Amino acid sequence: MSVLPTRHRTATVRGHEIAYREAGPADAPALLLLHGFPTSSHMFRDLIPLLADRYHLIAPDHLGFGRSSAPSADDFPYSFAELASLTAEFTEAVGLDRFALYVQDYGAPIGLRLALAHPERITAIVTQNGNAYEEGLGAEAWAPVLALIEERTPETEAPVRAIRSVDGIRWQYETGVPAEHRDLLSPDAWHHDAALMAREGQDGIQLALITDYGSNFALYPAFQEYFRTSRVPLLAVWGEGDEVFVPAGAEAFRRDLPDAEVHLLPTGHFALETHAPRIAELMDDFLTRRVR
């Protein structure tokens, strides 16, 4: 099997440059890959080549992340509603009108808001540690974030800032990964993320978004109603050792989508770092049976 190249492109949305990775035939079934915090489309670097011979994959960097523009929090109203709206406009700019979603972490509320606004565009959802249920929230990991959401003060900001440090990001990559898989983790991944998170202006951007995360909780009932009414095909591939979004969040999808397919993998929050081939296999089988 030949490996098709991944192209690194940009699109302009509302005057902002949105960087994205693209691979695969333009007439193949489309997949929109939406990354989480604190990474970028870089998290899909191993997955994209595994699927590019039979799918059209597009993975943007959210505004403020990766190689996309990062206007300051004073110049852009960073919120999940705004990022979702920008993502919808991005899909129009690059000619995506029907696609399956792959969502992880921040990508979940962004992608699910897009699905609420444009349900006719969504052919399926693959959620990899992308949450839509209260029971999916790991209590210890979310405690400092919930404190910040309740009241933003210097005292509540400090522990959330630590999440963006090299050690804080490394914790997200390593936690829950069994010893036998630990050497599959590339330190390049968390150092890459940490370097981007250390850029000027990121403090304001990331605090604004984390403070706004409570708006996603308020939409959980709407997301769940969308699942029930749309019956969208859904595959949950979940790192079972994730302490941010715990396995109960994966199992909960079956409550609203009885036909949801759930696979718990022996890894953590960034499951693609250790299990990209397995996830690609599960995705291809699922999309072939349920969508194509």
LUMKOL-769438 format. One record per residue (C-alpha): residue number from 1; residue in one letter; x, y, z. Coordinates in nm, 4 decimals, always signed. Example, Ala and Ser with C-alpha at 12.3 -4.5 7.8 and 13.67 -1.06 7.14 Angstrom:
// residues 2
<1; 'a'; <+1.2300; -0.4500; +0.7800>>
<2; 's'; <+1.3670; -0.1060; +0.7140>>
// end
This chain:
// residues 292
<1; 'm'; <+0.0000; +0.0000; +0.0000>>
<2; 's'; <+0.1419; +0.3378; -0.0985>>
<3; 'v'; <+0.1383; +0.6126; +0.1640>>
<4; 'l'; <-0.0272; +0.9281; +0.0372>>
<5; 'p'; <+0.1358; +1.2562; +0.1414>>
<6; 't'; <-0.0078; +1.4896; +0.4029>>
<7; 'r'; <-0.0282; +1.8467; +0.2818>>
<8; 'h'; <+0.0047; +2.1444; +0.5169>>
<9; 'r'; <-0.2224; +2.4266; +0.4085>>
<10; 't'; <-0.3974; +2.7391; +0.5326>>
<11; 'a'; <-0.7414; +2.8931; +0.4828>>
<12; 't'; <-0.8539; +3.2426; +0.5766>>
<13; 'v'; <-1.1628; +3.2657; +0.7950>>
<14; 'r'; <-1.2845; +3.6077; +0.9145>>
<15; 'g'; <-0.9407; +3.7428; +0.8351>>
<16; 'h'; <-0.7667; +3.4800; +1.0486>>
<17; 'e'; <-0.5290; +3.2204; +0.9060>>
<18; 'i'; <-0.6375; +2.8672; +0.9936>>
<19; 'a'; <-0.3657; +2.6069; +0.9399>>
<20; 'y'; <-0.4707; +2.2547; +0.8527>>
<21; 'r'; <-0.3420; +1.9154; +0.7419>>
<22; 'e'; <-0.5074; +1.7474; +0.4455>>
<23; 'a'; <-0.4627; +1.4079; +0.2880>>
<24; 'g'; <-0.6498; +1.1589; +0.0743>>
<25; 'p'; <-0.8600; +1.1732; -0.2422>>
<26; 'a'; <-1.0935; +1.4731; -0.2601>>
<27; 'd'; <-1.3815; +1.2488; -0.3711>>
<28; 'a'; <-1.3390; +0.9982; -0.0861>>
<29; 'p'; <-1.5596; +0.9998; +0.2280>>
<30; 'a'; <-1.4573; +1.3012; +0.4348>>
<31; 'l'; <-1.3306; +1.3081; +0.7928>>
<32; 'l'; <-1.2934; +1.6303; +0.9919>>
<33; 'l'; <-1.0424; +1.5776; +1.2748>>
<34; 'l'; <-1.0776; +1.8184; +1.5686>>
<35; 'h'; <-0.7979; +1.8195; +1.8253>>
<36; 'g'; <-0.8035; +1.8904; +2.1952>>
<37; 'f'; <-0.6075; +2.0894; +2.4538>>
<38; 'p'; <-0.3175; +2.1636; +2.4585>>
<39; 't'; <-0.2212; +2.0208; +2.1217>>
<40; 's'; <-0.3047; +2.0817; +1.7538>>
<41; 's'; <-0.3455; +1.8847; +1.4314>>
<42; 'h'; <-0.0022; +1.7482; +1.5246>>
<43; 'm'; <-0.1878; +1.4889; +1.7336>>
<44; 'f'; <-0.3163; +1.3294; +1.4088>>
<45; 'r'; <+0.0271; +1.2911; +1.2469>>
<46; 'd'; <+0.0236; +0.9107; +1.2884>>
<47; 'l'; <-0.3454; +0.8527; +1.2168>>
<48; 'i'; <-0.3751; +1.0445; +0.8904>>
<49; 'p'; <-0.1337; +0.8295; +0.6845>>
<50; 'l'; <-0.3132; +0.5135; +0.8000>>
<51; 'l'; <-0.6434; +0.6267; +0.6464>>
<52; 'a'; <-0.5421; +0.8565; +0.3618>>
<53; 'd'; <-0.5678; +0.5927; +0.0898>>
<54; 'r'; <-0.9458; +0.5659; +0.1364>>
<55; 'y'; <-1.0652; +0.8802; +0.3154>>
<56; 'h'; <-1.0350; +1.2548; +0.2633>>
<57; 'l'; <-0.8966; +1.3840; +0.5934>>
<58; 'i'; <-0.8831; +1.7463; +0.7057>>
<59; 'a'; <-0.7412; +1.8424; +1.0457>>
<60; 'p'; <-0.7413; +2.2141; +1.1347>>
<61; 'd'; <-0.5579; +2.3852; +1.4181>>
<62; 'h'; <-0.8160; +2.5744; +1.6230>>
<63; 'l'; <-0.7680; +2.9505; +1.6365>>
<64; 'g'; <-0.5078; +3.0161; +1.9062>>
<65; 'f'; <-0.3502; +2.6715; +1.8663>>
<66; 'g'; <-0.0805; +2.5129; +1.6525>>
<67; 'r'; <+0.0125; +2.7097; +1.3422>>
<68; 's'; <-0.3170; +2.8966; +1.3186>>
<69; 's'; <-0.3413; +3.2665; +1.3958>>
<70; 'a'; <-0.3488; +3.3473; +1.7656>>
<71; 'p'; <-0.4965; +3.6926; +1.8185>>
<72; 's'; <-0.4787; +3.8027; +2.1791>>
<73; 'a'; <-0.7694; +3.7507; +2.4145>>
<74; 'd'; <-0.8174; +4.1277; +2.4014>>
<75; 'd'; <-0.8668; +4.1150; +2.0239>>
<76; 'f'; <-1.0786; +3.8000; +1.9905>>
<77; 'p'; <-1.3594; +3.6711; +2.2182>>
<78; 'y'; <-1.2254; +3.3217; +2.2821>>
<79; 's'; <-1.5107; +3.0870; +2.3653>>
<80; 'f'; <-1.6241; +2.7454; +2.2521>>
<81; 'a'; <-1.9190; +2.9015; +2.0709>>
<82; 'e'; <-1.6817; +3.1209; +1.8681>>
<83; 'l'; <-1.4445; +2.8338; +1.7892>>
<84; 'a'; <-1.7366; +2.6192; +1.6745>>
<85; 's'; <-1.8658; +2.8986; +1.4543>>
<86; 'l'; <-1.5196; +2.9478; +1.3056>>
<87; 't'; <-1.4920; +2.5735; +1.2431>>
<88; 'a'; <-1.8219; +2.5736; +1.0552>>
<89; 'e'; <-1.6974; +2.8616; +0.8398>>
<90; 'f'; <-1.3681; +2.6806; +0.7895>>
<91; 't'; <-1.5466; +2.3729; +0.6527>>
<92; 'e'; <-1.7257; +2.5955; +0.4036>>
<93; 'a'; <-1.3995; +2.7643; +0.3053>>
<94; 'v'; <-1.2350; +2.4295; +0.2234>>
<95; 'g'; <-1.5433; +2.2803; +0.0569>>
<96; 'l'; <-1.6525; +2.0247; +0.3166>>
<97; 'd'; <-2.0297; +1.9802; +0.3097>>
<98; 'r'; <-2.0727; +1.6214; +0.4429>>
<99; 'f'; <-1.8264; +1.4582; +0.6767>>
<100; 'a'; <-1.7677; +1.2353; +0.9751>>
<101; 'l'; <-1.6280; +1.3987; +1.2875>>
<102; 'y'; <-1.3307; +1.2787; +1.4914>>
<103; 'v'; <-1.3336; +1.4658; +1.8217>>
<104; 'q'; <-1.1003; +1.4606; +2.1200>>
<105; 'd'; <-1.1033; +1.6757; +2.4364>>
<106; 'y'; <-1.1777; +2.0389; +2.3270>>
<107; 'g'; <-1.2656; +1.9034; +1.9847>>
<108; 'a'; <-1.5775; +1.7390; +2.1315>>
<109; 'p'; <-1.7713; +2.0495; +2.2391>>
<110; 'i'; <-1.6530; +2.2311; +1.9268>>
<111; 'g'; <-1.7597; +1.9479; +1.6962>>
<112; 'l'; <-2.0863; +1.8792; +1.8784>>
<113; 'r'; <-2.1823; +2.2474; +1.8618>>
<114; 'l'; <-2.1179; +2.2250; +1.4883>>
<115; 'a'; <-2.3412; +1.9161; +1.4742>>
<116; 'l'; <-2.6205; +2.0977; +1.6588>>
<117; 'a'; <-2.6024; +2.3861; +1.4124>>
<118; 'h'; <-2.5651; +2.1700; +1.0988>>
<119; 'p'; <-2.6853; +1.8145; +1.1697>>
<120; 'e'; <-2.7325; +1.7506; +0.7976>>
<121; 'r'; <-2.3557; +1.7733; +0.7463>>
<122; 'i'; <-2.2576; +1.4993; +0.9932>>
<123; 't'; <-2.2361; +1.1412; +0.8677>>
<124; 'a'; <-2.0883; +0.9867; +1.1858>>
<125; 'i'; <-1.8945; +1.0702; +1.5014>>
<126; 'v'; <-1.5751; +0.9101; +1.6270>>
<127; 't'; <-1.5089; +1.0283; +1.9803>>
<128; 'q'; <-1.1688; +0.9563; +2.1307>>
<129; 'n'; <-1.1804; +1.0786; +2.4889>>
<130; 'g'; <-1.4202; +1.3486; +2.3752>>
<131; 'n'; <-1.6831; +1.3914; +2.6449>>
<132; 'a'; <-2.0537; +1.4825; +2.6489>>
<133; 'y'; <-2.1655; +1.3508; +2.9895>>
<134; 'e'; <-2.1138; +1.4643; +3.3478>>
<135; 'e'; <-2.0066; +1.1148; +3.4522>>
<136; 'g'; <-1.7144; +1.1413; +3.2094>>
<137; 'l'; <-1.5464; +1.4136; +3.4163>>
<138; 'g'; <-1.2613; +1.2887; +3.6339>>
<139; 'a'; <-1.3181; +1.4472; +3.9748>>
<140; 'e'; <-0.9564; +1.5159; +4.0729>>
<141; 'a'; <-0.8451; +1.6431; +3.7324>>
<142; 'w'; <-1.1426; +1.8765; +3.7006>>
<143; 'a'; <-1.1351; +2.0222; +4.0538>>
<144; 'p'; <-0.9062; +2.3203; +3.9697>>
<145; 'v'; <-1.0938; +2.3909; +3.6457>>
<146; 'l'; <-1.4310; +2.3877; +3.8194>>
<147; 'a'; <-1.2949; +2.6267; +4.0809>>
<148; 'l'; <-1.1829; +2.8643; +3.8042>>
<149; 'i'; <-1.5205; +2.8404; +3.6306>>
<150; 'e'; <-1.6968; +2.9229; +3.9549>>
<151; 'e'; <-1.4799; +3.2280; +4.0234>>
<152; 'r'; <-1.1834; +3.3589; +3.8275>>
<153; 't'; <-0.9261; +3.4988; +4.0689>>
<154; 'p'; <-0.5454; +3.4949; +4.0850>>
<155; 'e'; <-0.5769; +3.2037; +4.3286>>
<156; 't'; <-0.7948; +2.9929; +4.0953>>
<157; 'e'; <-0.5909; +3.0848; +3.7879>>
<158; 'a'; <-0.2591; +2.9589; +3.9302>>
<159; 'p'; <-0.3249; +2.5803; +3.9276>>
<160; 'v'; <-0.4829; +2.6021; +3.5829>>
<161; 'r'; <-0.1744; +2.7790; +3.4509>>
<162; 'a'; <+0.0294; +2.4824; +3.5753>>
<163; 'i'; <-0.1643; +2.2533; +3.3403>>
<164; 'r'; <+0.0118; +2.4311; +3.0503>>
<165; 's'; <+0.3631; +2.3751; +3.1848>>
<166; 'v'; <+0.5896; +2.1052; +3.0408>>
<167; 'd'; <+0.5245; +1.8884; +3.3457>>
<168; 'g'; <+0.1509; +1.9515; +3.3335>>
<169; 'i'; <+0.1311; +1.8586; +2.9658>>
<170; 'r'; <+0.3530; +1.5547; +3.0140>>
<171; 'w'; <+0.1151; +1.4375; +3.2872>>
<172; 'q'; <-0.1689; +1.4383; +3.0339>>
<173; 'y'; <+0.0320; +1.2213; +2.7948>>
<174; 'e'; <+0.1689; +0.9713; +3.0473>>
<175; 't'; <-0.1119; +0.9258; +3.2993>>
<176; 'g'; <-0.2987; +0.6024; +3.2507>>
<177; 'v'; <-0.0539; +0.4561; +2.9990>>
<178; 'p'; <+0.0565; +0.1085; +3.1162>>
<179; 'a'; <+0.4274; +0.0453; +3.1605>>
<180; 'e'; <+0.4402; -0.1849; +2.8565>>
<181; 'h'; <+0.3209; +0.1017; +2.6336>>
<182; 'r'; <+0.5129; +0.3874; +2.7964>>
<183; 'd'; <+0.8062; +0.3679; +2.5544>>
<184; 'l'; <+0.5654; +0.4275; +2.2629>>
<185; 'l'; <+0.5162; +0.7826; +2.3888>>
<186; 's'; <+0.7347; +1.0344; +2.2064>>
<187; 'p'; <+0.8611; +1.3141; +2.4330>>
<188; 'd'; <+0.8545; +1.5280; +2.1187>>
<189; 'a'; <+0.4765; +1.5445; +2.1558>>
<190; 'w'; <+0.4598; +1.7184; +2.4927>>
<191; 'h'; <+0.7624; +1.9376; +2.4230>>
<192; 'h'; <+0.5979; +2.0438; +2.0944>>
<193; 'd'; <+0.2761; +2.1344; +2.2777>>
<194; 'a'; <+0.4590; +2.3074; +2.5610>>
<195; 'a'; <+0.6589; +2.5259; +2.3209>>
<196; 'l'; <+0.3394; +2.6430; +2.1509>>
<197; 'm'; <+0.1664; +2.6992; +2.4839>>
<198; 'a'; <+0.4583; +2.9159; +2.6015>>
<199; 'r'; <+0.4150; +3.1739; +2.3234>>
<200; 'e'; <+0.3224; +3.5310; +2.4034>>
<201; 'g'; <-0.0510; +3.5748; +2.4483>>
<202; 'q'; <-0.1263; +3.2125; +2.5292>>
<203; 'd'; <-0.1920; +3.2834; +2.8959>>
<204; 'g'; <-0.4904; +3.5012; +2.8143>>
<205; 'i'; <-0.6161; +3.2745; +2.5357>>
<206; 'q'; <-0.6101; +2.9543; +2.7378>>
<207; 'l'; <-0.7496; +3.1046; +3.0583>>
<208; 'a'; <-1.0389; +3.2516; +2.8585>>
<209; 'l'; <-1.1216; +2.9146; +2.7032>>
<210; 'i'; <-1.0884; +2.7141; +3.0243>>
<211; 't'; <-1.3049; +2.9674; +3.2069>>
<212; 'd'; <-1.5662; +2.9277; +2.9322>>
<213; 'y'; <-1.5705; +2.5474; +2.9587>>
<214; 'g'; <-1.8773; +2.5669; +3.1806>>
<215; 's'; <-2.0775; +2.6699; +2.8732>>
<216; 'n'; <-2.0178; +2.3193; +2.7408>>
<217; 'f'; <-2.1664; +2.1584; +3.0515>>
<218; 'a'; <-2.4789; +2.3664; +2.9927>>
<219; 'l'; <-2.5081; +2.2138; +2.6443>>
<220; 'y'; <-2.4706; +1.8505; +2.7520>>
<221; 'p'; <-2.8532; +1.8011; +2.7519>>
<222; 'a'; <-2.8717; +1.9459; +2.3990>>
<223; 'f'; <-2.5880; +1.7218; +2.2796>>
<224; 'q'; <-2.7637; +1.4206; +2.4267>>
<225; 'e'; <-3.0943; +1.5184; +2.2646>>
<226; 'y'; <-2.9097; +1.5475; +1.9327>>
<227; 'f'; <-2.7844; +1.1904; +1.9769>>
<228; 'r'; <-3.1352; +1.0624; +2.0482>>
<229; 't'; <-3.3059; +1.2426; +1.7624>>
<230; 's'; <-3.0385; +1.2076; +1.4939>>
<231; 'r'; <-2.9353; +0.8484; +1.5741>>
<232; 'v'; <-2.5966; +0.9495; +1.4379>>
<233; 'p'; <-2.3596; +0.6508; +1.4062>>
<234; 'l'; <-2.1087; +0.6866; +1.6893>>
<235; 'l'; <-1.7849; +0.5083; +1.7704>>
<236; 'a'; <-1.6166; +0.5751; +2.1053>>
<237; 'v'; <-1.2500; +0.4725; +2.1175>>
<238; 'w'; <-1.1314; +0.5677; +2.4626>>
<239; 'g'; <-0.8098; +0.5507; +2.6557>>
<240; 'e'; <-0.9383; +0.3730; +2.9652>>
<241; 'g'; <-0.6601; +0.5144; +3.1838>>
<242; 'd'; <-0.7590; +0.8756; +3.1135>>
<243; 'e'; <-0.8123; +1.0666; +3.4390>>
<244; 'v'; <-0.9448; +1.3780; +3.2628>>
<245; 'f'; <-1.2306; +1.2108; +3.0755>>
<246; 'v'; <-1.2892; +0.8774; +3.2448>>
<247; 'p'; <-1.4356; +0.5611; +3.0831>>
<248; 'a'; <-1.7830; +0.6237; +3.2253>>
<249; 'g'; <-1.8068; +0.9040; +2.9702>>
<250; 'a'; <-1.7529; +0.6564; +2.6870>>
<251; 'e'; <-2.0087; +0.4090; +2.8200>>
<252; 'a'; <-2.2658; +0.6875; +2.8656>>
<253; 'f'; <-2.3092; +0.7323; +2.4900>>
<254; 'r'; <-2.5011; +0.4043; +2.4828>>
<255; 'r'; <-2.7717; +0.5616; +2.6982>>
<256; 'd'; <-2.8765; +0.7915; +2.4136>>
<257; 'l'; <-2.7383; +0.5883; +2.1233>>
<258; 'p'; <-2.8000; +0.2188; +2.1960>>
<259; 'd'; <-2.6156; +0.1251; +1.8770>>
<260; 'a'; <-2.3031; +0.3201; +1.9753>>
<261; 'e'; <-1.9875; +0.1119; +1.9548>>
<262; 'v'; <-1.7530; +0.1549; +2.2531>>
<263; 'h'; <-1.3940; +0.0316; +2.2747>>
<264; 'l'; <-1.1792; +0.0943; +2.5820>>
<265; 'l'; <-0.8093; +0.0802; +2.4994>>
<266; 'p'; <-0.5195; +0.0232; +2.7435>>
<267; 't'; <-0.3832; +0.3773; +2.7222>>
<268; 'g'; <-0.4480; +0.7335; +2.8377>>
<269; 'h'; <-0.5868; +1.0708; +2.7277>>
<270; 'f'; <-0.3865; +1.0886; +2.4033>>
<271; 'a'; <-0.4675; +0.7404; +2.2774>>
<272; 'l'; <-0.3281; +0.8039; +1.9290>>
<273; 'e'; <+0.0226; +0.8273; +2.0731>>
<274; 't'; <+0.0178; +0.4557; +2.1526>>
<275; 'h'; <-0.2727; +0.3066; +1.9561>>
<276; 'a'; <-0.3029; +0.4886; +1.6236>>
<277; 'p'; <-0.3009; +0.1651; +1.4139>>
<278; 'r'; <-0.5721; +0.0063; +1.6300>>
<279; 'i'; <-0.7858; +0.3209; +1.6226>>
<280; 'a'; <-0.7481; +0.3453; +1.2439>>
<281; 'e'; <-0.8573; -0.0191; +1.2134>>
<282; 'l'; <-1.1622; +0.0360; +1.4350>>
<283; 'm'; <-1.2548; +0.3530; +1.2472>>
<284; 'd'; <-1.2294; +0.1944; +0.9043>>
<285; 'd'; <-1.4386; -0.1049; +1.0078>>
<286; 'f'; <-1.7011; +0.1174; +1.1728>>
<287; 'l'; <-1.7277; +0.3692; +0.8891>>
<288; 't'; <-1.7403; +0.0939; +0.6267>>
<289; 'r'; <-2.0276; -0.0809; +0.8035>>
<290; 'r'; <-2.2231; +0.2186; +0.9309>>
<291; 'v'; <-2.1646; +0.4968; +0.6771>>
<292; 'r'; <-2.0115; +0.4016; +0.3436>>
// end
